[in-house]
Amino acid sequence: MIDRINRLASEIEAIKAGSLEEVEHLRLKYLSKKGLVSALFDDFKGVAPEMKREVGQLLNDLKNKTHQKIDELKSGFEAVGGASAVTLDLTRPANNAQPGSRHPLSIVRNQIIDIFARIGFTVADGPEIEDDWHNFSALNFTADHPARDMQDTFFIATNPDILLRTHTSSVQIRTMEATKPPIRMIFPGRVFRNEAISARAHCIFHQVEGLYIDKHVSFADLKQTLMYFAKEMFGENTKIRLRPSYFPFTEPSGEMDVSCLICGGEGCNICKYTGWVEILGCGMVDPNALDNCGIDSQIYTGFAFGMGIERITMLKYQIKDLRLFYENDVRFLRQFAGAF
Ligand code: PHE
């Protein structure tokens, strides 16, 4: 009897299986009611009483080891999803994963958000479909103001009050209506204008606008903030220049140029041989715009600025045609793989 137990034990020790079905077959062969291990238990009844202790011990060990072995074989197959061990070739090259990459406009938008986050600006979003009040009237564009012409957009024929926003200044209005100063926020988003599509203009583009309102905010704060931004975005040696301009919702208003990052100010075809490239509009928030939103212009002042993400991206990566951003040509997009 002891011999039979030992022989069966070494047989079981050596078993191998090529598939889950085979494991099940082996389990039945050894452990089912009529299996070989169970048969030994039946014979145990005939063992002499003085041998029962030793043989019983061996039998129990055999049974436990068999269970263990079957479990081991089984879990080996479960780990590889039930596939046959023979067909699993660990030396084969893995499936070729093709991770996507961020769109260049998203990369630059994220950089702009990061730069302003470091000096305490948070991010807010608003609707792309706007009403006249938030896009124009509250910003001091009176009904027949000629500045509306410069931001012609897409209106709903049946309701001229509803339009696609022409700038994210509409989100500045929504924020001022809903929040008490101090306000220090930027507003990235998609905007729309009725423009003929060309290498430099599109009917859809992206902006980041910024707003800072508190007591005693001055033009010096505006200039310092924009200088910080320009150096972070384009490099430590970047210079800025502010030129007077006009927006209905800022007074005074300006446009900001940065020294040309291609020629460093010497003059080249990117800066049209002026040494400067325009990147944004800005100014001190007009008191009317503050009062329109329930912010007391006697107590608070603020500055605002707005830039086109396409323009910054084109400068940074020297992209000559703005239409490339919207064509989804992977040969263009793949060049930005790995950037965040
Ligand atoms: N909203 C202006 C535009 O889209 C940009 C701007 C924002 C100018 C804030 C001044 C202040 O053209």
Boltz pocket constraint, residues with backbone or C-beta under 6 A from the ligand:
constraints:
  - pocket:
      binder: B
      contacts: [[A, 166], [A, 167], [A, 168], [A, 169], [A, 209], [A, 210], [A, 247], [A, 250], [A, 254], [A, 281], [A, 282], [A, 283], [A, 304], [A, 305], [A, 306], [A, 307]]
      max_distance: 6.0
